Amino acid sequence: MKLMTATTGTRDDREHRRYRPGPTIAESIIGAVVPDSLTAASLAREPLPSLNLSELSGDGTIHFGMAAIDDHGRFTDRRILRTLSWRPDDRIDIALRDDIIVVRSAHCGSDLVSPRGFIKLPLPIRRWRSLNAGDRLLLVSVPTAAVLLAYDCAALGKILNAHHAPAAGLDHATPGCS
């Protein structure tokens, strides 16, 4: 192993101390907290599921609900959570795919269903989608895939525009959220 030298900070270049390069402080802390069994391969996330609902739901079972975001960025619909068999402290992953908020059950998920059954949207997602307290979400649960899809008003407007504005002879319509 090659020895490296470093000055002690004095002007006298003759004063050197020898050290062996080792882990940084951050690496030492992480190594003490994270077990060796957790490797990058074991932590690799599965790809997000397809958003084609007919493909997601093998048996055709899809449940719908509505929820309002509270002033802490949380939402809940306990009936929808029951359809997914999600309980408090279950691990979940929350991601934004196109305009849709995708919540899925994940063994190594970075988020949790709260003890009172709330799901807290991460601040970056709330900011990106311009979501505030009182905004409502259309919730779509797909139990066979353990996935919850959440559509905000802007996402719904975009979807409805794409499908219904041409049928009504409109070039586009601007969704009014209230």
N, C-alpha and C positions, 0 to 999 in steps of 0.2 A: 504494500500500500504506500503510495507516495505521501510523504509528509509535506505539509504546507506551512509556511511561516507567515506570521502577521506581526506588525509592529504594535507596540503597547500604547501608542499614542504620544510617546515622547519624541523629542527631536533627535535623540541619540539613536542612530540606526543600528548601533551595536547591540542594543537591547531587543532581543527577539524572544518570542515564546513559541514553542512548537505546539501545534494542535492537530488533531485528526478530525477531518470533516465528519460530522455526524448529523443526526436528524435536527431539523429546526425545532424551535420551541413549539410551534403549531403542530408539527408532525409528532412530537413527543406527547402532547396533550391528546391528540386524536388517537394515537396508538394506545394510550391508557384507557380511553373511553370506548372505542370501537373494537369489538373482538376481531381476532384474525380471521375467523370463519366468514366474515362479511367481506367478500371480494367484489370487485367491480362486476364480475359475471353474475354473482348472486343478487346484486342490487340493480342490475339492468332492468329497466322498465319494459313491460310488454308494449307493443305498439298499440296506439289507440284503436278501438274497434271502428269498423266501418259505420258510417252514419246512415246507411240505408236501413230504415226501420224494419223492412220485411226480411232483410238478411240478419239483422240483430236478433229479432225475435223468432226463434225457430218454430215455436208453437202459435205464433200470432198474438200472444198476450202482451198488450201494451196498456199502461195505466196513465191517466192524465190527472193533473192537479194544478192548483194555483198557490202561489205564496208571495208575500210581500217581504222585501228586504227591510230589516230593522236598522236602528241607528248604529249598530255595531257591525253591520255588513253580513248579518246572519239571516237565514231563512229556514223554514221547516214546513213540512206537510207530513204529519206522522202517519197518515194513511199510506202515502206514497212510500215512506221509509219501510213500513211493514210489508208492502208488496215486494220490496227488495230484500227483506229479512235483515235489514241493517239495524243495529242496536247501538246504544251509547258506547263510546270508546272504540267502535269499529274503525279500522284504518281505511282511509279513502285517499284517492288522488283527485285533484281538481285541475283541469286544464281548459284552455280555450282553443277550440278548433274551428277555424273560420269565424263565424259569429255565434257559435253555440258553446255554452259552458258544459263541459263533459265531466261528470263526477262518476268515478268507478271504484268499486271495492278493490283494495290492493293490500296484500299482505305486508308490504314494506312502505305503505303510503305515508306521505308526509303530513297529512291532515287527519283529523278525527271527527266522528260524529260526536257532538257535545253530550254531556250527561242528560241534558234536557231535550235532546233530539234535534238540535240545530246544526246546520252546516254553515260554516263561515267562509264566505268568498274571500280569497286573498285580495289584498289591496290593489296589486297591479291589475288584476282582472277587473275589479270594480272601476278603477280609473280608466282603463282601456275602453271599457264598454260604457263609461259615463253613468254608472249606476249609483243611485243615492237612496237614502232611507225613504221608504214608501213606494219605491218602484216595484212593480209586480213582475213575476216570472211565470211562464207556462212551464210546468214540470212534466216530463215524459219519462216514466220508468219502464225499463225493459228487464224484467226479472231474470229471464234466461241468460242474459249477458251481464247481469249485476251492474247495470249502467243507468244513471240518471242524467237526462239531458235537460238543460234549463235554457229557455229562450226568453230574452228580454224583448221589450216592445220594438226596438229598432230592428232586431233580428227577425221578429215576426213580420214587421212591415216589409222588410226586404224579400222575405219568402212569399208573402201574399202578393206583393208587387209583381214578382216574376211569374206568378201563376194566374192571377186574376185581373190585373190591369189590362193586358192585351184582350182578354175576353170581354171586358167592359168598354173597349175602344179607347182606352187611355194609354198615353205613352208611359206615364209613371204617376204614382201618387205618393205624397209625403205622409208617412204615418204620424198621427197625432197621439202622443202618449199622455195619458192622464190617469 
